[in-house]
């Protein structure tokens, strides 16, 4: 099942994508796609609906973030060995955990805004894991039972803020518009193996990143278990699981985003995103 939210920013409505690729409205059945709708029982009720009996929506609608009400947006650094190498950093012995501000979350095709004074804004296609049940100290063998679904994340990063302004990665990760997610939340039953998904990213039509989740240092199950040792994971929380090689920082010489650039990215079975890069401006 592919859950989504559509409509103007701040006025999104809940929906799902049917087998023909049409958006179907869920407003008569759920108030929105929130953490409450991600519990196994709630997902079963939505899955039992007949999409043909739901109103079809104009396909030109904007996609919003496929979930609202996320409390924690967590991220894992250097989780692909070849990305660690291109960053001139060692392969981690334990997952590198940091946070992205939930205020950076936006729709998958919304414009990405360069932060004021940014000189090193970079791209990162990543597999996002959405929690569906409260998880505390879960065993790795059971960890995937706590996952509601998966989605595409562009973990945008301002490298100077991240790496040259002290030791806190968070400063370069949570800028406004730095968290496009979606277009859909694909429920876990449709992802037979989260460790065998192709992912890719293009900048201005040029393929920059191409990888597969099988080369993660730490698997999704390992990450959910690991993070649950340090904090309670709640429904709607997102863990974005690291990026394959091909980021701008790793090129020789490095290449960073500038106003007017475009990005296209996607993950096998989870959909695609497309963003234009715009200069910094005051948000309304």
Residue, then its C-alpha position, 0 to 999 in steps of 0.5 A: x500500500x502506498x500512502x500519501x498526502x496531496x494538495x497545497x502546502x498546509x492543506x494536504x489531504x490523505x490519500x493512497x495510490x491505487x494499482x493504476x497509479x491514480x490518487x484516491x482520497x482517504x478523507x472519509x476514512x482517516x483525518x490525515x496520515x499521522x502517527x495514529x494511522x501507522x499502527x498495525x491495526x490502523x494500517x489493516x483497516x486502510x488496506x481493507x478499503x476498496x480503492x475503486x470505491x474511493x474518489x479519484x483525485x486529479x493527478x496534477x495535485x502536489x504531493x506533500x510529505x506522506x506523513x505529518x506529525x513526525x516527532x523525531x527525524x533521525x539520521x545515520x552517517x557514513x553507512x555505506x563503506x564507499x561513501x565513507x571512503x570518498x569522505x575520507x572518513x573511517x568506516x564506523x564501528x557503531x552507527x553515527x547517529x544525528x538528528x535532522x530538525x522536523x521543520x526541514x521536512x517538505x514534499x518530495x517535489x518542493x523547491x530546495x532553498x539554499x541557506x543564507x551564507x551557504x557555500x557547500x550545500x550537497x545532495x544525498x539520496x537515502x532510504x527512510x524507515x518509518x516507525x509504526x509501533x513504540x520501540x524500546x530496546x528491541x532485538x535485531x531479530x524482531x526490529x522490522x516488526x516495528x517498521x510501518x513502511x519506507x520512503x525516499x529521503x533527500x538528506x540535504x546537507x550544508x557541508x561547511x555548517x556540518x564539518x567546519x563549524x564545530x563537531x555538531x553535524x545537526x547544524x548542517x542537516x536541519x536547514x529549512x527545506x533540507x528534508x524532502x520525503x516521499x512521494x509515498x509511504x510504502x508499507x512494509x508488506x510491499x518491501x520484501x527486503x529493504x536490503x536489496x533496493x536500488x537508489x539513484x540521484x541525478x543533478x542537472x540530468x547527470x547521474x551522480x549517485x547509484x547504489x543499492x541498500x545491500x552495501x549498507x554497513x548497518x542494516x535497517x534491522x540493526x539500526x532500528x534495534x540500535x537506536x531503540x537502545x538510546x531513545x524510545x522510537x515512536x510511530x511516525x519517527x523517521x530514520x534515514x539510513x545513509x547514502x551511497x557514494x557520489x555526493x558533491x563533497x566526494x568529487x574531485x574537485x568537490x561540486x556543490x549545489x547552486x541556484x538553478x540546479x535541479x535534482x531527480x532521485x528515487x528508490x526502487x519501488x518507493x517512487x521518485x522526487x524532483x527538486x529545483x534549487x532556489x536562493x535563500x528567502x524568508x519563508x512565509 
